[in-house]
């Protein structure tokens, strides 16, 4: 009886430590992905150039694949540049 309680306690502590470690890893990854790879002026100039040469859809595709932007962010950038 006592051994099952001790085992249960040890497993709970181990899982808690594992959860804390994973939470810290997620925070680090979010910080890394939030950092822009290049400044906004360079990104806007690049997007304008691509928009002129490739068109809307291919520019959005380029921004998503090469710059790691989300679909929504890439579309909003292209729409803002078209105006």
Buried (B, 14 or more C-beta within 10 A) or exposed (E): EEEEEEEEEEEEEEEEEEEEEEEEEEEEEEEEEEEEEEEEEEBEEBBBEBBEEEEBEEBBBBBBEEBEBEEEBBBEBBEEBEE
